[in-house]
Amino acid sequence: MSPLTFGQFLGVQLNEGFPLIWHIVLVEDRFGRAFGNALPRVNDNQFVLGKLIGSGGFGKVYRANMQSDASTVAVKFLRKAFWQNEDARLSFVREIGIASQIQHPGVIRYLGYGKSPHGGPYVICEWIDGCSLRDVVIPAGVL
Ligand SMILES: Nc1ncnc2c1ncn2[C@@H]1O[C@H](COP(=O)(O)OP(=O)(O)OP(=O)(O)O)[C@@H](O)[C@H]1O
């Protein structure tokens, strides 16, 4: 049997139930390379969480520092409200699976993933010291 891809593996981590694992295998078949590249697993004791930076539809984003080299990263946790929601978990997995394969200076690099002691999945990505698009667009008056 071939090794689990990232999407499959995270599906196992997130769900621990057969139907979702099977669903993700099917999703991978359909989208081909969508989950092709594995990200490393990063345990929560490998970084120190800092302050909450922001939140989006699916998750909350914290600033954090890696224990290994003190580099600053962003850690995005799936909202607790979605832990039991299969569609939300799949969207989270899909977003990470696809985005982690894009290598472009304009796209955030995903560095790893894990599962918090409380059971929620998270993804670690490079820290971007920027501002929101709103801060750029509103002063300029145009998009
Ligand atoms: N890599 C990062 N570096 C620095 N800040 C970040 C990073 N990722 C997210 N943030 C901050 O956290 C906020 C929320 O990010 P998030 O990715 O959850 O937003 P979103 O794309 O609107 O969410 P979703 O995809 O869940 O709808 C962002 O608006 C930004 O301020």
PDBQT file of the ligand as one rigid body, heavy atoms in Angstrom, charges set to zero:
ROOT
HETATM    1  N1  LIG A 201       0.531  34.093   7.211  1.00  0.00    +0.000 N 
HETATM    2  C1  LIG A 201       0.035  35.146   7.860  1.00  0.00    +0.000 A 
HETATM    3  N2  LIG A 201       0.865  36.089   8.352  1.00  0.00    +0.000 NA
HETATM    4  C2  LIG A 201       0.371  37.158   9.026  1.00  0.00    +0.000 A 
HETATM    5  N3  LIG A 201      -0.954  37.357   9.270  1.00  0.00    +0.000 NA
HETATM    6  C3  LIG A 201      -1.810  36.444   8.785  1.00  0.00    +0.000 A 
HETATM    7  C4  LIG A 201      -1.387  35.299   8.069  1.00  0.00    +0.000 A 
HETATM    8  N4  LIG A 201      -2.469  34.568   7.729  1.00  0.00    +0.000 NA
HETATM    9  C5  LIG A 201      -3.523  35.228   8.192  1.00  0.00    +0.000 A 
HETATM   10  N5  LIG A 201      -3.143  36.364   8.832  1.00  0.00    +0.000 N 
HETATM   11  C6  LIG A 201      -4.018  37.338   9.496  1.00  0.00    +0.000 C 
HETATM   12  O1  LIG A 201      -5.138  36.650  10.043  1.00  0.00    +0.000 OA
HETATM   13  C7  LIG A 201      -6.344  37.134   9.447  1.00  0.00    +0.000 C 
HETATM   14  C8  LIG A 201      -7.298  35.971   9.225  1.00  0.00    +0.000 C 
HETATM   15  O2  LIG A 201      -6.706  35.075   8.311  1.00  0.00    +0.000 OA
HETATM   16  P1  LIG A 201      -7.543  33.942   7.624  1.00  0.00    +0.000 P 
HETATM   17  O3  LIG A 201      -6.668  33.157   6.716  1.00  0.00    +0.000 OA
HETATM   18  O4  LIG A 201      -8.288  33.183   8.688  1.00  0.00    +0.000 OA
HETATM   19  O5  LIG A 201      -8.572  34.841   6.794  1.00  0.00    +0.000 OA
HETATM   20  P2  LIG A 201      -9.513  34.468   5.628  1.00  0.00    +0.000 P 
HETATM   21  O6  LIG A 201      -8.738  34.153   4.403  1.00  0.00    +0.000 OA
HETATM   22  O7  LIG A 201     -10.508  35.592   5.566  1.00  0.00    +0.000 OA
HETATM   23  O8  LIG A 201     -10.161  33.183   6.231  1.00  0.00    +0.000 OA
HETATM   24  P3  LIG A 201     -10.935  31.974   5.598  1.00  0.00    +0.000 P 
HETATM   25  O9  LIG A 201     -10.083  31.434   4.492  1.00  0.00    +0.000 OA
HETATM   26  O10 LIG A 201     -11.031  31.066   6.783  1.00  0.00    +0.000 OA
HETATM   27  O11 LIG A 201     -12.247  32.535   5.183  1.00  0.00    +0.000 OA
HETATM   28  C9  LIG A 201      -5.920  37.826   8.163  1.00  0.00    +0.000 C 
HETATM   29  O12 LIG A 201      -6.796  38.855   7.818  1.00  0.00    +0.000 OA
HETATM   30  C10 LIG A 201      -4.545  38.362   8.524  1.00  0.00    +0.000 C 
HETATM   31  O13 LIG A 201      -4.673  39.598   9.223  1.00  0.00    +0.000 OA
ENDROOT
TORSDOF 0
